[in-house]
Amino acid sequence: MASGKFTQVEKDEIVKSISEAEKYTSGEIRLFVEDVCGDNVLDRAAYVFKELKMHETKERNGVLFYLALESRSFAILGDSGINSKVHKDFWHEIKLEMQHYFTEGDFVKGLSKGILMSGEALGRYFPRQSNDTNELSNDIVFKD
């Protein structure tokens, strides 16, 4: 059970990172966690991105952090709005930073770091507006 791999305190810390990252941007960040992803992590993450309706944000600036714990796989997907603005290695750089923590077994720190890094970029390209609304929930989605 993916949700059982994190304590409530750890879940709260990750959700806090999402909320913090979104304070400065109109962008939307989500985390999806499951145990097994199958053969292709990017295909699975793209499917989840669509299922969570992340492509329906007003500015196409959603970011999905996808983690398959037992498969030891993860991916970061940004929607077309953000991908058209960041440099080509942007997501890879965040992924490398996260991977450092993951190899030490600290998934919470790795996720929080990656989420905050993406929030900083989103803030540069998609600053929060006074009339901004949270289009997508900040809650972690677990597939058990």
N, CA, C and O atoms as a MOPAC input file, in Angstrom:
PM7 MOZYME 1SCF
protein

 N      0.83100 1    -1.19200 1     0.00000 1
 C      0.00000 1     0.00000 1     0.00000 1
 C      0.87200 1     1.25100 1     0.00000 1
 O      1.61600 1     1.50600 1     0.94700 1
 N      0.77000 1     2.01300 1    -1.05800 1
 C      1.61400 1     3.20100 1    -1.21900 1
 C      1.40900 1     4.21000 1    -0.09200 1
 O      2.37900 1     4.77900 1     0.40800 1
 N      0.16000 1     4.43900 1     0.31400 1
 C     -0.09100 1     5.44600 1     1.34100 1
 C      0.52500 1     5.05000 1     2.67900 1
 O      0.87300 1     5.91200 1     3.48500 1
 N      0.66200 1     3.73300 1     2.91700 1
 C      1.23100 1     3.25500 1     4.16000 1
 C      2.73700 1     3.41300 1     4.24400 1
 O      3.32100 1     3.18300 1     5.30300 1
 N      3.37400 1     3.79900 1     3.15400 1
 C      4.82800 1     3.97100 1     3.14400 1
 C      5.25500 1     5.30900 1     3.75600 1
 O      6.43400 1     5.52500 1     4.03600 1
 N      4.29600 1     6.19100 1     3.95600 1
 C      4.57000 1     7.50300 1     4.53700 1
 C      3.75300 1     7.67200 1     5.81500 1
 O      2.58800 1     7.28000 1     5.87300 1
 N      4.36800 1     8.25200 1     6.82800 1
 C      3.62700 1     8.57500 1     8.04400 1
 C      2.75700 1     9.80200 1     7.77800 1
 O      2.93500 1    10.48200 1     6.76700 1
 N      1.83300 1    10.08100 1     8.66800 1
 C      0.99400 1    11.26700 1     8.50100 1
 C      1.84300 1    12.52800 1     8.55200 1
 O      1.59100 1    13.47800 1     7.81200 1
 N      2.84200 1    12.54200 1     9.41600 1
 C      3.73700 1    13.70700 1     9.51500 1
 C      4.46900 1    13.92000 1     8.18900 1
 O      4.61500 1    15.05400 1     7.73200 1
 N      4.92600 1    12.83100 1     7.57400 1
 C      5.61600 1    12.93700 1     6.28600 1
 C      4.67100 1    13.42100 1     5.19300 1
 O      5.04400 1    14.26200 1     4.37500 1
 N      3.45700 1    12.89700 1     5.17800 1
 C      2.46100 1    13.34800 1     4.19800 1
 C      2.19600 1    14.84100 1     4.37100 1
 O      2.13300 1    15.58900 1     3.39500 1
 N      2.04300 1    15.26200 1     5.62200 1
 C      1.78700 1    16.68000 1     5.89900 1
 C      2.95200 1    17.55100 1     5.43300 1
 O      2.74500 1    18.64900 1     4.91700 1
 N      4.16700 1    17.06200 1     5.61700 1
 C      5.35400 1    17.82100 1     5.19500 1
 C      5.38000 1    18.00100 1     3.67400 1
 O      5.71200 1    19.07600 1     3.17500 1
 N      5.03200 1    16.94900 1     2.95100 1
 C      5.01800 1    17.03100 1     1.48800 1
 C      3.92300 1    17.98600 1     1.01700 1
 O      4.16400 1    18.81800 1     0.14200 1
 N      2.72900 1    17.87600 1     1.58500 1
 C      1.62600 1    18.77600 1     1.21100 1
 C      1.99800 1    20.22000 1     1.54100 1
 O      1.65900 1    21.13800 1     0.79500 1
 N      2.69800 1    20.41700 1     2.66400 1
 C      3.15700 1    21.76100 1     3.02200 1
 C      4.11800 1    22.30000 1     1.96100 1
 O      4.07400 1    23.48400 1     1.62900 1
 N      4.98200 1    21.43700 1     1.43100 1
 C      5.90900 1    21.84800 1     0.36800 1
 C      5.14600 1    22.26500 1    -0.88400 1
 O      5.50400 1    23.24500 1    -1.53800 1
 N      4.09900 1    21.52200 1    -1.21600 1
 C      3.27600 1    21.87700 1    -2.38200 1
 C      2.62900 1    23.23700 1    -2.16500 1
 O      2.66300 1    24.09400 1    -3.04900 1
 N      2.03800 1    23.43500 1    -0.98900 1
 C      1.39300 1    24.72100 1    -0.68700 1
 C      2.39600 1    25.86200 1    -0.71500 1
 O      2.10400 1    26.94200 1    -1.22900 1
 N      3.57600 1    25.62200 1    -0.16300 1
 C      4.62500 1    26.63500 1    -0.15100 1
 C      5.06400 1    26.97100 1    -1.57800 1
 O      5.21800 1    28.14200 1    -1.92300 1
 N      5.26400 1    25.94800 1    -2.39900 1
 C      5.70200 1    26.15800 1    -3.77900 1
 C      4.66000 1    26.93400 1    -4.57900 1
 O      5.00900 1    27.71200 1    -5.46700 1
 N      3.39400 1    26.72400 1    -4.26800 1
 C      2.32300 1    27.38700 1    -5.01400 1
 C      1.99600 1    28.78400 1    -4.50200 1
 O      1.16800 1    29.47100 1    -5.10200 1
 N      2.61500 1    29.22300 1    -3.42200 1
 C      2.34500 1    30.55900 1    -2.87300 1
 C      2.73800 1    31.66600 1    -3.84500 1
 O      2.16500 1    32.75600 1    -3.82300 1
 N      3.72100 1    31.37600 1    -4.69800 1
 C      4.27700 1    32.41800 1    -5.55400 1
 C      3.95200 1    32.22200 1    -7.02400 1
 O      4.48900 1    32.92100 1    -7.88400 1
 N      3.07500 1    31.27300 1    -7.31100 1
 C      2.80300 1    30.97100 1    -8.71100 1
 C      1.34900 1    30.59900 1    -8.93300 1
 O      0.65500 1    30.14500 1    -8.02300 1
 N      0.90900 1    30.80200 1   -10.15500 1
 C     -0.41500 1    30.31800 1   -10.54500 1
 C     -0.33600 1    28.86000 1   -10.99000 1
 O     -1.36100 1    28.23900 1   -11.27200 1
 N      0.88100 1    28.31200 1   -11.05500 1
 C      1.07500 1    26.92400 1   -11.45200 1
 C      0.49400 1    25.95600 1   -10.44000 1
 O      0.26700 1    26.30400 1    -9.28200 1
 N      0.25800 1    24.73800 1   -10.89500 1
 C     -0.33700 1    23.69700 1   -10.05300 1
 C      0.59700 1    22.50300 1    -9.97600 1
 O      1.06400 1    22.00600 1   -11.00000 1
 N      0.86700 1    22.04500 1    -8.76900 1
 C      1.76800 1    20.93100 1    -8.53700 1
 C      0.99900 1    19.80500 1    -7.85900 1
 O      0.26500 1    20.03200 1    -6.89600 1
 N      1.17300 1    18.59600 1    -8.36900 1
 C      0.52700 1    17.41800 1    -7.77300 1
 C      1.56200 1    16.32200 1    -7.57800 1
 O      2.58000 1    16.27000 1    -8.26900 1
 N      1.27700 1    15.45200 1    -6.62300 1
 C      2.10000 1    14.26900 1    -6.38800 1
 C      1.19700 1    13.04600 1    -6.43500 1
 O      0.16200 1    12.98900 1    -5.77000 1
 N      1.61000 1    12.06800 1    -7.23600 1
 C      0.90100 1    10.79800 1    -7.35700 1
 C      1.86900 1     9.68700 1    -6.96600 1
 O      2.97600 1     9.60400 1    -7.49900 1
 N      1.44800 1     8.83500 1    -6.03400 1
 C      2.30400 1     7.76300 1    -5.53800 1
 C      1.56700 1     6.43600 1    -5.65700 1
 O      0.40700 1     6.31200 1    -5.26500 1
 N      2.26100 1     5.45800 1    -6.20000 1
 C      1.74300 1     4.09600 1    -6.22400 1
 C      2.91100 1     3.14900 1    -6.03500 1
 O      4.06400 1     3.57800 1    -5.98100 1
 N      2.61700 1     1.87200 1    -5.93400 1
 C      3.67600 1     0.90100 1    -5.70500 1
 C      4.40400 1     0.51000 1    -6.99000 1
 O      5.63400 1     0.51400 1    -7.03200 1
 N      3.64700 1     0.17300 1    -8.03800 1
 C      4.22300 1    -0.36600 1    -9.27200 1
 C      3.71500 1     0.43300 1   -10.47100 1
 O      2.53800 1     0.78800 1   -10.54100 1
 N      4.62700 1     0.71300 1   -11.42000 1
 C      4.22600 1     1.51600 1   -12.56800 1
 C      4.15300 1     0.75200 1   -13.87900 1
 O      3.59400 1     1.27400 1   -14.84400 1
 N      4.68300 1    -0.44100 1   -13.96000 1
 C      4.71700 1    -1.13700 1   -15.24300 1
 C      6.02500 1    -0.86600 1   -15.96200 1
 O      7.02300 1    -0.48800 1   -15.34800 1
 N      6.00500 1    -1.06400 1   -17.27300 1
 C      7.25300 1    -1.01500 1   -18.04900 1
 C      7.81500 1     0.38400 1   -18.27200 1
 O      9.02800 1     0.57300 1   -18.18600 1
 N      6.97400 1     1.35800 1   -18.55200 1
 C      7.47500 1     2.67700 1   -18.93200 1
 C      6.95200 1     3.74800 1   -17.98600 1
 O      5.76500 1     4.07400 1   -17.99900 1
 N      7.83600 1     4.28700 1   -17.17200 1
 C      7.43500 1     5.26300 1   -16.16100 1
 C      6.87900 1     6.53900 1   -16.79400 1
 O      5.93800 1     7.12200 1   -16.25600 1
 N      7.43100 1     6.98200 1   -17.91000 1
 C      6.93400 1     8.21100 1   -18.53300 1
 C      5.54200 1     8.02200 1   -19.12200 1
 O      4.69900 1     8.91600 1   -19.03600 1
 N      5.30200 1     6.85600 1   -19.72000 1
 C      3.95700 1     6.58100 1   -20.23100 1
 C      2.94600 1     6.55400 1   -19.09300 1
 O      1.85400 1     7.11000 1   -19.21200 1
 N      3.31000 1     5.90900 1   -17.99700 1
 C      2.40300 1     5.83700 1   -16.84400 1
 C      2.15600 1     7.22300 1   -16.27100 1
 O      1.01900 1     7.57400 1   -15.95600 1
 N      3.21300 1     8.00900 1   -16.13500 1
 C      3.06500 1     9.36100 1   -15.59900 1
 C      2.19100 1    10.22600 1   -16.51200 1
 O      1.38200 1    11.01700 1   -16.02700 1
 N      2.34900 1    10.07800 1   -17.82500 1
 C      1.51800 1    10.84000 1   -18.76900 1
 C      0.04600 1    10.43600 1   -18.63700 1
 O     -0.84300 1    11.28400 1   -18.71100 1
 N     -0.20300 1     9.15300 1   -18.44400 1
 C     -1.58000 1     8.67800 1   -18.24700 1
 C     -2.17400 1     9.28800 1   -16.96500 1
 O     -3.31100 1     9.76000 1   -16.96400 1
 N     -1.39600 1     9.26900 1   -15.88500 1
 C     -1.85700 1     9.83900 1   -14.61900 1
 C     -2.08500 1    11.33900 1   -14.76300 1
 O     -3.06800 1    11.86600 1   -14.24200 1
 N     -1.19200 1    12.03100 1   -15.46100 1
 C     -1.31900 1    13.47200 1   -15.70600 1
 C     -2.69100 1    13.77400 1   -16.29800 1
 O     -3.38900 1    14.68500 1   -15.85100 1
 N     -3.06500 1    12.99400 1   -17.31200 1
 C     -4.36000 1    13.19400 1   -17.96500 1
 C     -5.51400 1    12.81600 1   -17.03600 1
 O     -6.51400 1    13.53100 1   -16.96800 1
 N     -5.38000 1    11.70100 1   -16.32100 1
 C     -6.42800 1    11.25700 1   -15.40000 1
 C     -6.71600 1    12.29800 1   -14.31400 1
 O     -7.86200 1    12.47800 1   -13.90400 1
 N     -5.66600 1    12.97800 1   -13.85700 1
 C     -5.82500 1    14.00800 1   -12.82400 1
 C     -6.25100 1    15.35000 1   -13.40800 1
 O     -6.39000 1    16.33700 1   -12.68600 1
 N     -6.45700 1    15.37500 1   -14.73200 1
 C     -6.90400 1    16.57900 1   -15.45000 1
 C     -5.92400 1    17.74400 1   -15.29100 1
 O     -6.32100 1    18.90800 1   -15.24400 1
 N     -4.66100 1    17.40900 1   -15.21300 1
 C     -3.65000 1    18.44200 1   -15.03300 1
 C     -3.45100 1    19.27500 1   -16.28300 1
 O     -2.93200 1    20.38900 1   -16.21400 1
 N     -3.85600 1    18.75000 1   -17.41200 1
 C     -3.75000 1    19.48200 1   -18.67900 1
 C     -4.87200 1    20.50600 1   -18.84000 1
 O     -4.92300 1    21.21600 1   -19.84500 1
 N     -5.76000 1    20.58600 1   -17.86900 1
 C     -6.89300 1    21.50500 1   -17.96400 1
 C     -6.69400 1    22.79300 1   -17.17100 1
 O     -7.64300 1    23.55700 1   -17.00300 1
 N     -5.48900 1    23.04800 1   -16.68400 1
 C     -5.27000 1    24.30500 1   -15.97900 1
 C     -5.31400 1    25.45900 1   -16.98600 1
 O     -4.99400 1    25.29200 1   -18.16300 1
 N     -5.70600 1    26.59500 1   -16.50700 1
 C     -5.91400 1    27.76200 1   -17.36200 1
 C     -4.68200 1    28.10500 1   -18.20800 1
 O     -4.80200 1    28.40400 1   -19.39600 1
 N     -3.50300 1    28.06000 1   -17.58800 1
 C     -2.28700 1    28.45800 1   -18.30500 1
 C     -1.42800 1    27.27300 1   -18.73600 1
 O     -0.28200 1    27.44700 1   -19.15200 1
 N     -1.99300 1    26.05600 1   -18.63400 1
 C     -1.25500 1    24.83200 1   -18.99300 1
 C      0.08700 1    24.77900 1   -18.26000 1
 O      1.13300 1    24.50500 1   -18.84900 1
 N      0.01700 1    25.05200 1   -16.94800 1
 C      1.23100 1    25.11800 1   -16.14100 1
 C      1.19500 1    24.16300 1   -14.95100 1
 O      1.65300 1    24.50000 1   -13.85900 1
 N      0.65200 1    22.97800 1   -15.17100 1
 C      0.64900 1    21.95300 1   -14.14100 1
 C      1.92900 1    21.14000 1   -14.17600 1
 O      2.53400 1    20.95300 1   -15.23100 1
 N      2.33700 1    20.65300 1   -12.99600 1
 C      3.51500 1    19.79800 1   -12.87000 1
 C      3.12600 1    18.57800 1   -12.03900 1
 O      2.58500 1    18.70300 1   -10.94000 1
 N      3.41000 1    17.40800 1   -12.57900 1
 C      3.14400 1    16.16600 1   -11.86600 1
 C      4.45200 1    15.52200 1   -11.42500 1
 O      5.36700 1    15.31800 1   -12.22300 1
 N      4.51700 1    15.20900 1   -10.14300 1
 C      5.57700 1    14.37600 1    -9.60700 1
 C      4.97300 1    12.99100 1    -9.44200 1
 O      4.01800 1    12.79600 1    -8.69000 1
 N      5.54100 1    12.04300 1   -10.15300 1
 C      5.03100 1    10.66800 1   -10.14500 1
 C      6.08700 1     9.76700 1    -9.49200 1
 O      7.26500 1     9.82000 1    -9.84500 1
 N      5.64800 1     8.94200 1    -8.53700 1
 C      6.56700 1     8.06000 1    -7.82600 1
 C      5.95700 1     6.67100 1    -7.71100 1
 O      4.84600 1     6.51400 1    -7.20400 1
 N      6.68700 1     5.66400 1    -8.18300 1
 C      6.30700 1     4.25200 1    -8.02800 1
 C      7.34000 1     3.61600 1    -7.10400 1
 O      8.45900 1     3.32000 1    -7.52200 1
 N      6.96300 1     3.41200 1    -5.86700 1
 C      7.91300 1     3.01600 1    -4.83100 1
 C      8.54800 1     1.65200 1    -5.07000 1
 O      9.77500 1     1.54900 1    -5.07700 1
 N      7.76300 1     0.61400 1    -5.26300 1
 C      8.32000 1    -0.72200 1    -5.43300 1
 C      9.06800 1    -0.86100 1    -6.75900 1
 O     10.02900 1    -1.62400 1    -6.85900 1
 N      8.62500 1    -0.12500 1    -7.76500 1
 C      9.31400 1    -0.13800 1    -9.05900 1
 C     10.58900 1     0.69700 1    -9.02700 1
 O     11.41300 1     0.62300 1    -9.93800 1
 N     10.74100 1     1.48800 1    -7.97500 1
 C     11.89500 1     2.38000 1    -7.83600 1
 C     12.02200 1     3.29500 1    -9.05600 1
 O     13.09900 1     3.45900 1    -9.63000 1
 N     10.88200 1     3.88400 1    -9.42900 1
 C     10.82500 1     4.75900 1   -10.60200 1
 C     10.12300 1     6.05800 1   -10.23700 1
 O      9.21400 1     6.07900 1    -9.40700 1
 N     10.55200 1     7.12300 1   -10.86100 1
 C      9.82600 1     8.38500 1   -10.71200 1
 C     10.02100 1     9.23700 1   -11.95200 1
 O     10.96700 1     9.06400 1   -12.72100 1
 N      9.08700 1    10.16400 1   -12.11200 1
 C      9.12500 1    11.06400 1   -13.26000 1
 C      8.54300 1    12.40800 1   -12.84400 1
 O      7.76400 1    12.50800 1   -11.89600 1
 N      8.93900 1    13.41900 1   -13.57100 1
 C      8.36600 1    14.75100 1   -13.40400 1
 C      7.85600 1    15.17100 1   -14.77400 1
 O      8.60500 1    15.17000 1   -15.75100 1
 N      6.58400 1    15.52700 1   -14.83900 1
 C      6.00300 1    15.98600 1   -16.10400 1
 C      5.45000 1    17.38900 1   -15.93200 1
 O      4.68000 1    17.66500 1   -15.01200 1
 N      5.85600 1    18.26300 1   -16.82700 1
 C      5.29400 1    19.60600 1   -16.86200 1
 C      4.40000 1    19.74200 1   -18.07300 1
 O      4.65300 1    19.12800 1   -19.11000 1
 N      3.36600 1    20.53600 1   -17.95100 1
 C      2.46000 1    20.76300 1   -19.07600 1
 C      3.12000 1    21.69200 1   -20.09700 1
 O      4.18300 1    22.25800 1   -19.84200 1
 N      2.48800 1    21.83600 1   -21.22900 1
 C      3.06100 1    22.57400 1   -22.35500 1
 C      3.38400 1    24.02700 1   -22.02300 1
 O      4.35400 1    24.57500 1   -22.54700 1
 N      2.59900 1    24.65200 1   -21.17200 1
 C      2.84900 1    26.05200 1   -20.82900 1
 C      4.20200 1    26.24500 1   -20.15600 1
 O      4.96000 1    27.14000 1   -20.52800 1
 N      4.50200 1    25.42000 1   -19.17900 1
 C      5.78600 1    25.52600 1   -18.48000 1
 C      6.91900 1    24.97500 1   -19.34400 1
 O      8.01300 1    25.54100 1   -19.35800 1
 N      6.67500 1    23.88900 1   -20.05700 1
 C      7.73500 1    23.30500 1   -20.88600 1
 C      8.18800 1    24.24300 1   -21.99300 1
 O      9.33000 1    24.16000 1   -22.44500 1
 N      7.31500 1    25.12600 1   -22.43200 1
 C      7.69200 1    26.07700 1   -23.47600 1
 C      8.57500 1    27.20400 1   -22.92700 1
 O      9.15000 1    27.97000 1   -23.70100 1
 N      8.68400 1    27.30900 1   -21.60400 1
 C      9.43200 1    28.41200 1   -21.00300 1
 C     10.75300 1    27.98500 1   -20.36700 1
 O     11.71100 1    28.75800 1   -20.37300 1
 N     10.82400 1    26.77600 1   -19.82100 1
 C     12.04800 1    26.35800 1   -19.12600 1
 C     13.03900 1    25.75400 1   -20.11500 1
 O     12.65200 1    25.29100 1   -21.18800 1
 N     14.32300 1    25.76200 1   -19.74800 1
 C     15.34400 1    25.18700 1   -20.63000 1
 C     15.18800 1    23.66700 1   -20.68400 1
 O     14.55500 1    23.07200 1   -19.81200 1
 N     15.76100 1    23.05200 1   -21.69600 1
 C     15.47900 1    21.64700 1   -22.00000 1
 C     15.91500 1    20.66900 1   -20.91300 1
 O     15.34100 1    19.58600 1   -20.81000 1
 N     16.90000 1    21.01200 1   -20.11000 1
 C     17.36400 1    20.12200 1   -19.04900 1
 C     16.75800 1    20.43600 1   -17.68300 1
 O     17.17500 1    19.87300 1   -16.67200 1
 N     15.78800 1    21.32200 1   -17.65600 1
 C     15.22400 1    21.78000 1   -16.38300 1
 C     14.70900 1    20.64000 1   -15.52000 1
 O     15.09400 1    20.52800 1   -14.35600 1
 N     13.84500 1    19.79000 1   -16.06700 1
 C     13.25500 1    18.70200 1   -15.27500 1
 C     14.32200 1    17.68300 1   -14.89600 1
 O     14.26600 1    17.10100 1   -13.81300 1
 N     15.28100 1    17.46700 1   -15.76800 1
 C     16.35700 1    16.51900 1   -15.47600 1
 C     17.18400 1    16.99500 1   -14.27600 1
 O     17.57300 1    16.18600 1   -13.43400 1
 N     17.45100 1    18.28400 1   -14.19700 1
 C     18.21500 1    18.83500 1   -13.07500 1
 C     17.47700 1    18.62800 1   -11.75900 1
 O     18.08800 1    18.27800 1   -10.74900 1
 N     16.18200 1    18.84200 1   -11.77000 1
 C     15.39000 1    18.61600 1   -10.55400 1
 C     15.38500 1    17.13300 1   -10.21300 1
 O     15.52100 1    16.75500 1    -9.04900 1
 N     15.23000 1    16.30500 1   -11.22000 1
 C     15.21100 1    14.85900 1   -11.00200 1
 C     16.52500 1    14.38900 1   -10.37700 1
 O     16.50500 1    13.56100 1    -9.46600 1
 N     17.66200 1    14.89800 1   -10.84600 1
 C     18.95800 1    14.52400 1   -10.26900 1
 C     19.05600 1    14.93100 1    -8.80500 1
 O     19.56600 1    14.17200 1    -7.98100 1
 N     18.57900 1    16.10300 1    -8.48400 1
 C     18.58100 1    16.57000 1    -7.09600 1
 C     17.73600 1    15.64600 1    -6.21900 1
 O     18.14800 1    15.27600 1    -5.11900 1
 N     16.57300 1    15.28400 1    -6.70400 1
 C     15.69200 1    14.39300 1    -5.95700 1
 C     16.31600 1    13.00900 1    -5.80500 1
 O     16.23700 1    12.39600 1    -4.74000 1
 N     16.92600 1    12.53300 1    -6.86300 1
 C     17.51200 1    11.19300 1    -6.87000 1
 C     18.58500 1    11.05100 1    -5.79400 1
 O     18.74900 1     9.98300 1    -5.20400 1
 N     19.30000 1    12.11800 1    -5.55200 1
 C     20.31400 1    12.12100 1    -4.48900 1
 C     19.67700 1    11.72600 1    -3.15500 1
 O     20.20900 1    10.87400 1    -2.44400 1
 N     18.56500 1    12.32800 1    -2.81900 1
 C     17.87300 1    12.02000 1    -1.55700 1
 C     17.23700 1    10.62900 1    -1.60100 1
 O     17.25400 1     9.89600 1    -0.61200 1
 N     16.68000 1    10.28000 1    -2.75000 1
 C     16.03100 1     8.96900 1    -2.87600 1
 C     17.01800 1     7.82800 1    -2.63000 1
 O     16.67500 1     6.84600 1    -1.97200 1
 N     18.23500 1     7.95100 1    -3.15000 1
 C     19.21700 1     6.88000 1    -2.96300 1
 C     19.60100 1     6.73200 1    -1.49200 1
 O     20.04500 1     5.66400 1    -1.07100 1
 N     19.43300 1     7.78900 1    -0.71500 1
 C     19.67300 1     7.73000 1     0.72200 1
 C     18.43300 1     7.26100 1     1.47900 1
 O     18.46200 1     7.13400 1     2.70300 1
 N     17.34000 1     7.00200 1     0.75200 1
 C     16.10700 1     6.54100 1     1.37600 1
 C     15.23300 1     7.64900 1     1.92100 1
 O     14.24600 1     7.37900 1     2.60600 1
 N     15.57900 1     8.89700 1     1.62800 1
 C     14.80600 1    10.03400 1     2.14900 1
 C     13.87400 1    10.57100 1     1.06300 1
 O     14.15800 1    11.58000 1     0.41700 1
 N     12.75800 1     9.87200 1     0.88300 1
 C     11.80500 1    10.25000 1    -0.15400 1
 C     11.12800 1    11.58000 1     0.15700 1
 O     10.85600 1    12.36800 1    -0.74900 1
 N     10.85900 1    11.82800 1     1.42500 1
 C     10.17500 1    13.06600 1     1.80500 1
 C     11.04400 1    14.27600 1     1.47000 1
 O     10.55800 1    15.24400 1     0.88600 1
 N     12.30200 1    14.22600 1     1.83000 1
 C     13.20900 1    15.34500 1     1.54500 1
 C     13.38700 1    15.52000 1     0.03700 1
 O     13.39400 1    16.64500 1    -0.46200 1
 N     13.53200 1    14.40300 1    -0.69100 1
 C     13.68400 1    14.48200 1    -2.13800 1
 C     12.46200 1    15.07500 1    -2.81600 1
 O     12.58000 1    15.94200 1    -3.68200 1
 N     11.29800 1    14.60900 1    -2.42200 1
 C     10.05900 1    15.14600 1    -3.00400 1
 C      9.89800 1    16.62100 1    -2.65900 1
 O      9.58800 1    17.43700 1    -3.52700 1
 N     10.10800 1    16.95800 1    -1.39800 1
 C      9.94900 1    18.34900 1    -0.97500 1
 C     10.90800 1    19.26700 1    -1.72300 1
 O     10.52200 1    20.35000 1    -2.16400 1
 N     12.15400 1    18.83300 1    -1.86500 1
 C     13.15500 1    19.63800 1    -2.57700 1
 C     12.74800 1    19.84400 1    -4.03800 1
 O     12.78200 1    20.96700 1    -4.54100 1
 N     12.36600 1    18.76600 1    -4.71300 1
 C     11.96200 1    18.87200 1    -6.11400 1
 C     10.73100 1    19.74200 1    -6.30400 1
 O     10.65400 1    20.52400 1    -7.25200 1
 N      9.77800 1    19.60400 1    -5.41000 1
 C      8.55000 1    20.39600 1    -5.47600 1
 C      8.87200 1    21.87800 1    -5.29900 1
 O      8.36500 1    22.71900 1    -6.04300 1
 N      9.71000 1    22.19700 1    -4.32000 1
 C     10.06500 1    23.60300 1    -4.09900 1
 C     10.86700 1    24.17400 1    -5.26600 1
 O     10.67600 1    25.33100 1    -5.64200 1
 N     11.75600 1    23.37500 1    -5.83600 1
 C     12.52200 1    23.83300 1    -7.00700 1
 C     11.59400 1    24.12700 1    -8.18300 1
 O     11.77300 1    25.12800 1    -8.87700 1
 N     10.61800 1    23.27300 1    -8.41000 1
 C      9.69800 1    23.52300 1    -9.52400 1
 C      8.82800 1    24.74000 1    -9.23300 1
 O      8.49700 1    25.49500 1   -10.14700 1
 N      8.45900 1    24.93400 1    -7.98500 1
 C      7.67700 1    26.11200 1    -7.61100 1
 C      8.41600 1    27.40700 1    -7.88600 1
 O      7.82000 1    28.39400 1    -8.31500 1
 N      9.73100 1    27.39700 1    -7.63400 1
 C     10.53600 1    28.58500 1    -7.92300 1
 C     10.49200 1    28.92400 1    -9.41300 1
 O     10.32300 1    30.08600 1    -9.78400 1
 N     10.64200 1    27.92200 1   -10.25100 1
 C     10.60200 1    28.14800 1   -11.70200 1
 C      9.22100 1    28.60600 1   -12.13400 1
 O      9.08900 1    29.54000 1   -12.92400 1
 N      8.20400 1    27.95800 1   -11.62100 1
 C      6.84600 1    28.36200 1   -11.97300 1
 C      6.59600 1    29.81600 1   -11.57500 1
 O      5.92500 1    30.55600 1   -12.29400 1
 N      7.13700 1    30.21900 1   -10.43100 1
 C      6.96900 1    31.59800 1    -9.97300 1
 C      7.59900 1    32.60700 1   -10.91400 1
 O      7.08000 1    33.71000 1   -11.08600 1
 N      8.72900 1    32.23100 1   -11.53000 1
 C      9.38100 1    33.14200 1   -12.47900 1
 C      8.54300 1    33.32000 1   -13.74500 1
 O      8.41500 1    34.42800 1   -14.26700 1
 N      7.98300 1    32.22900 1   -14.22300 1
 C      7.26900 1    32.25900 1   -15.50300 1
 C      5.75800 1    32.45100 1   -15.36500 1
 O      5.09900 1    32.95800 1   -16.27300 1
 N      5.22900 1    32.04300 1   -14.22800 1
 C      3.79300 1    32.13300 1   -13.96800 1
 C      3.56400 1    32.68300 1   -12.56400 1
 O      3.11700 1    31.95500 1   -11.67800 1
 N      3.87000 1    33.97900 1   -12.35400 1
 C      3.70300 1    34.53000 1   -11.00700 1
 C      2.24500 1    34.50300 1   -10.56500 1
 O      1.32200 1    34.60300 1   -11.37400 1
 N      2.07200 1    34.36800 1    -9.27200 1
 C      0.73300 1    34.34800 1    -8.69200 1
 C      0.06300 1    35.70400 1    -8.93300 1
 O      0.68300 1    36.75600 1    -8.77500 1
 N     -1.18500 1    35.65600 1    -9.30900 1
 C     -1.97000 1    36.86400 1    -9.53400 1
 C     -2.90300 1    37.09300 1    -8.34500 1
 O     -3.18800 1    36.16000 1    -7.59400 1
 N     -3.37200 1    38.30900 1    -8.17400 1
 C     -4.24100 1    38.61000 1    -7.02500 1
 C     -5.54800 1    37.82000 1    -7.07700 1
 O     -6.14700 1    37.54000 1    -6.03800 1
 N     -5.98500 1    37.46500 1    -8.27200 1
 C     -7.24900 1    36.73000 1    -8.41200 1
 C     -7.02200 1    35.22400 1    -8.61200 1
 O     -7.92900 1    34.50900 1    -9.03700 1
 N     -5.81600 1    34.75000 1    -8.30700 1
 C     -5.47500 1    33.35000 1    -8.53500 1
 C     -6.29100 1    32.42500 1    -7.63300 1
 O     -6.52500 1    32.72400 1    -6.46200 1
 N     -6.71200 1    31.31100 1    -8.19200 1
 C     -7.38900 1    30.28000 1    -7.41300 1
 C     -6.60900 1    28.97600 1    -7.54400 1
 O     -5.94300 1    28.73500 1    -8.55000 1
 N     -6.70100 1    28.15200 1    -6.52500 1
 C     -6.05200 1    26.85300 1    -6.54400 1
 C     -6.91200 1    25.93400 1    -7.40400 1
 O     -7.96700 1    25.47600 1    -6.96600 1
 N     -6.46400 1    25.66500 1    -8.62600 1
 C     -7.26200 1    24.89200 1    -9.57700 1
 C     -7.28000 1    23.40400 1    -9.26900 1
 O     -8.25000 1    22.71800 1    -9.59100 1
 N     -6.21500 1    22.89300 1    -8.64700 1
 C     -6.11000 1    21.46800 1    -8.34100 1
 C     -5.71900 1    21.28300 1    -6.88000 1
 O     -4.96500 1    22.08500 1    -6.32800 1
 N     -6.22100 1    20.24400 1    -6.26600 1
 C     -5.94100 1    19.95000 1    -4.87500 1
 C     -4.44200 1    19.75400 1    -4.63900 1
 O     -3.73000 1    19.25100 1    -5.50800 1
 N     -3.97400 1    20.15300 1    -3.45800 1
 C     -2.58200 1    19.95200 1    -3.07400 1
 C     -2.37100 1    18.58700 1    -2.41100 1
 O     -1.23600 1    18.20400 1    -2.12700 1
 N     -3.44200 1    17.86500 1    -2.16900 1
 C     -3.34300 1    16.56100 1    -1.51000 1
 C     -2.58400 1    15.57300 1    -2.37500 1
 O     -2.65700 1    15.61300 1    -3.60300 1
 N     -1.85800 1    14.69000 1    -1.71900 1
 C     -1.15500 1    13.61200 1    -2.40800 1
 C     -2.19000 1    12.59800 1    -2.87600 1
 O     -3.12200 1    12.26900 1    -2.14200 1
 N     -2.02400 1    12.10900 1    -4.09100 1
 C     -2.89900 1    11.06700 1    -4.59300 1
 C     -2.16100 1     9.73800 1    -4.47900 1
 O     -1.09600 1     9.55000 1    -5.06700 1
 N     -2.74000 1     8.83100 1    -3.71900 1
 C     -2.16500 1     7.49100 1    -3.55000 1
 C     -3.03400 1     6.48500 1    -4.26900 1
 O     -4.25900 1     6.50400 1    -4.14100 1
 N     -2.39600 1     5.60300 1    -5.03000 1
 C     -3.11600 1     4.48000 1    -5.61900 1
 C     -2.72000 1     3.24000 1    -4.83600 1
 O     -1.61100 1     2.72300 1    -4.96500 1
 N     -3.65900 1     2.78000 1    -4.02400 1
 C     -3.38800 1     1.59700 1    -3.20000 1
 C     -3.98200 1     0.36100 1    -3.82400 1
 O     -3.85500 1    -0.73200 1    -3.27100 1

